[in-house]
Amino acid sequence: MTHEDLEVWRQGIELVDVVYDLTRKLPVEERYGLSSQLQRAAVSIPANIAEGSGRDTTKDLLRHLAIAQGSLAEVRTLLVIVKRRNFAPTTHVDDADARSKSVARLLTGLQRSLRKKLNSE
């Protein structure tokens, strides 16, 4: 199985698409600040899932999933800032937030499952 078979990776890629669409709505003066940071954090999620799934051990995969979880928390925090500052239409921010919550659920479930597997070995 590859990372492309993982639903969490596929939804992570969809989150990246939504985040890139959202950052086009942000003020021009945020292009190299908030926009860039939001894009990098979003890209880090599926990238770390892919990197971890390409590793040899469950422990390595879990380490990369934890990094993805941290990047997801960063994305969610930046979305709060975008919404509070009224930098983008609420519907766009809410869509990105809903997708981030979906990725969070899948990521947490995968981590839980892998920890059980690791503990039973």
C-alpha positions as CSV (number, residue, x, y, z in Angstrom):
1,M,0.0,0.0,0.0
2,T,1.3,3.5,-0.8
3,H,0.4,6.9,0.5
4,E,-2.0,7.4,-2.4
5,D,-4.1,4.6,-1.1
6,L,-4.7,6.4,2.2
7,E,-7.9,8.4,2.5
8,V,-6.2,10.8,4.9
9,W,-3.5,11.6,2.3
10,R,-6.2,12.2,-0.4
11,Q,-8.2,14.5,1.8
12,G,-4.9,16.2,2.8
13,I,-4.4,17.0,-0.9
14,E,-7.9,18.3,-1.2
15,L,-7.3,20.5,1.8
16,V,-4.2,21.9,0.0
17,D,-6.4,22.8,-3.0
18,V,-8.9,24.6,-0.8
19,V,-6.2,26.4,1.0
20,Y,-4.6,27.6,-2.2
21,D,-8.0,28.8,-3.5
22,L,-8.5,30.6,-0.1
23,T,-5.1,32.3,-0.2
24,R,-6.0,33.9,-3.5
25,K,-8.8,35.8,-1.7
26,L,-6.4,37.2,1.0
27,P,-5.2,40.8,0.8
28,V,-2.1,41.3,-1.5
29,E,-0.1,42.6,1.5
30,E,-0.5,39.1,3.1
31,R,1.0,37.3,0.0
32,Y,4.4,36.8,1.6
33,G,3.2,36.4,5.2
34,L,0.0,34.7,6.1
35,S,-0.7,33.3,2.6
36,S,2.7,31.7,2.3
37,Q,2.7,30.3,5.8
38,L,-0.8,28.9,5.3
39,Q,0.2,27.2,2.0
40,R,3.4,25.8,3.5
41,A,1.6,24.3,6.5
42,A,-1.1,22.8,4.3
43,V,1.4,21.2,1.9
44,S,3.3,19.8,4.9
45,I,0.3,17.6,5.9
46,P,0.1,15.3,2.9
47,A,3.8,15.6,2.3
48,N,4.6,14.2,5.7
49,I,2.0,11.5,5.4
50,A,3.6,10.4,2.1
51,E,7.1,10.6,3.5
52,G,6.1,8.5,6.6
53,S,4.4,5.9,4.5
54,G,7.5,5.5,2.4
55,R,9.6,4.7,5.5
56,D,10.3,1.1,6.7
57,T,8.9,1.1,10.2
58,T,5.6,1.9,11.8
59,K,7.5,4.0,14.3
60,D,8.8,6.2,11.5
61,L,5.3,6.5,10.0
62,L,4.0,7.6,13.4
63,R,6.7,10.2,13.7
64,H,5.7,11.7,10.3
65,L,2.0,11.6,11.1
66,A,2.8,13.5,14.3
67,I,4.5,16.2,12.2
68,A,1.5,16.3,9.9
69,Q,-0.7,16.7,13.0
70,G,1.3,19.7,14.0
71,S,1.1,21.2,10.6
72,L,-2.7,20.7,10.7
73,A,-2.9,22.5,14.0
74,E,-1.0,25.3,12.4
75,V,-3.4,25.5,9.4
76,R,-6.4,25.5,11.8
77,T,-4.8,28.4,13.8
78,L,-4.1,30.4,10.7
79,L,-7.7,29.9,9.5
80,V,-8.9,31.4,12.8
81,I,-6.7,34.4,12.2
82,V,-7.9,34.8,8.6
83,K,-11.5,34.6,9.8
84,R,-11.0,37.0,12.8
85,R,-9.3,39.6,10.5
86,N,-12.0,39.3,7.9
87,F,-9.3,38.6,5.2
88,A,-11.5,36.2,3.2
89,P,-15.2,35.4,2.7
90,T,-16.4,33.4,5.7
91,T,-17.7,30.6,3.4
92,H,-14.3,29.9,2.0
93,V,-12.7,29.9,5.5
94,D,-15.4,27.6,6.8
95,D,-14.9,25.2,3.9
96,A,-11.2,25.0,4.6
97,D,-11.9,24.5,8.3
98,A,-14.4,21.7,7.7
99,R,-11.9,19.9,5.5
100,S,-9.2,20.4,8.1
101,K,-11.5,18.8,10.7
102,S,-12.1,15.8,8.4
103,V,-8.3,15.4,7.9
104,A,-7.9,15.6,11.7
105,R,-10.3,12.8,12.4
106,L,-8.7,10.6,9.8
107,L,-5.2,11.4,11.0
108,T,-6.1,10.7,14.6
109,G,-7.8,7.4,13.7
110,L,-4.8,6.3,11.7
111,Q,-2.4,7.2,14.5
112,R,-4.5,5.3,17.0
113,S,-4.6,2.2,14.8
114,L,-0.9,2.3,14.2
115,R,-0.1,2.7,17.9
116,K,-2.2,-0.4,18.7
117,K,-0.4,-2.3,16.0
118,L,3.0,-1.1,17.4
119,N,2.0,-2.1,21.0
120,S,0.9,-5.6,19.9
121,E,4.2,-6.3,18.1
